[in-house]
Amino acid sequence: MKRLRITVNGVSYEVEVEVLADDDDPLLHPPTSINALPPPKASTPPAPTPSASAATPNTTSSGPGVLASPIAGIVAEIKVNVGDHVKENDPLVVIEAMKMNSNVSSPVAGTIRAINVKVGDSVRQGQPLLEFA
């Protein structure tokens, strides 16, 4: 297993990957020479990144009280109605992207004021999905 950091649309994830075949595997392709270089000096420590074990990517908002789509995809399910009271991290919308469903959770506690999409709509990253009162 290898630990990798992958950045998708500006959001970094730490993931573990099982390597089944590796063209750079030294046992399969021994190097002809090795040039050892000292590691680069880091001027500032890297910022912490969200873990890949998180249920959903971080959501963004395009304004106060607006929940924007964290990814591009198709709205598969809307789990709330206008007037519903939600708590922080409650699942609100399911977006299908690349045959995978992603829950979009509430970033805040509040009341749903408006739903700007419907099931089957194609959404782009950053598009407002719903509004809070």
N, C-alpha and C positions, 0 to 999 in steps of 0.2 A: 504494500500500500504506500502511496505517495501522498503527502499533504501538499495541496496547491492552493494558491489564491487566484480567484477568477473575478474579473470585473465585468459586469454586464450593465450597460447603460449608466455607468458612473457609480454603481453599487457594488462593493467588494464582498465576496463570499469566500470563506475558507472551506475547502472540500477535501475529502479523502478519495483517492482514485486507485483502483486496482489496475495495474499495468499487465496486460496479457502478452504483449509483444512490444519490444522497444528497439528501434533501429540504432539507438545510441547506447545500447547495452554493451559494456566493455567485454563481457564474456563472448558475445556474438561478433563484435567488431573491435578487437583490441586496438588502442591508439598506437600510432607509430612514434609519437613523442608527447611528452607532457610538459606544459609550460605552467608552472605554479605561479600565480599572482596573488598578492595579498588581497584580502577582501576590501571592498571600497569602504571609505569612512562615511558613516552616516552623520549628517549635520544635525538632524533632528530625529527623534524616534518616530516610527510610523504610527499613524492614527489607528486606534482600534477599529476592527472591521466586524460587521455582523457575522454570526456563525451560520454555516449552511444548514444547521439543524433548526433554524428558525422556521416557523410554519409559513410565513409569507415574507416577501421582500419588504423593505421599508416603503411606506406609502409617502407620496408627496402631495402637497395641496397647492392649488393655484390661487389661493386666497384664504382669508379667515373663514372657517366654517364650511370649507369645500373639500371633499375627498376626491383626489385625482387618481386615475389609474396608474399603478406602478409599472405596468407592462402593456404592450400592444396585444390584442387578441379579440376574442368574441365573448360577449356576455353570455354565460351558460346558465346562471341562476341569480336571482335577486332575493336575498333572504329577509328583507325588511320591507315595510310599507311606510308611506308618509304618515307622520304622527307617532310612529313607534319610538319608544325610549330605549336607547342602547347604552351599554357600558363600554369603557375602553377595552379594546381587543375583541369585542363581539364580531363574529363574521357577518359581513354585510352583502358582499357580492362575490360570485365565483366567475373567474375569467379563464377561458380555455385558450391556451397558446401552445402550439406544437404538440397537440394531443395530450396535454397535461392541464389539469385544473389547478388554479391557484386561488386560494381564499384571499380576499381583500378585507382586512379587519378595520374596525373603527379606531382611529388614532385618539379619540376623545370620547367622553361620556356626553350624551346630549339627546336631542329629539331630531328625528329625520324631518326636514322641512320640504325637500324636493328630491325627486329621483330623476336624473337627466338622461337615463338610458333605459332600454328595455331588453329582455332576453332576445338573443339573436343579433343584437347590434354589434358592429365591428367598432372597436375603440383603439385609440392610439395612446401611447405613453403620455401621461400628463393631462389627458382629457378629463374634465370634471365628471364624476360618476353620480355623486349626490351631494346635497347640502344639509348642513345642520342648523337648527334654530338657535 
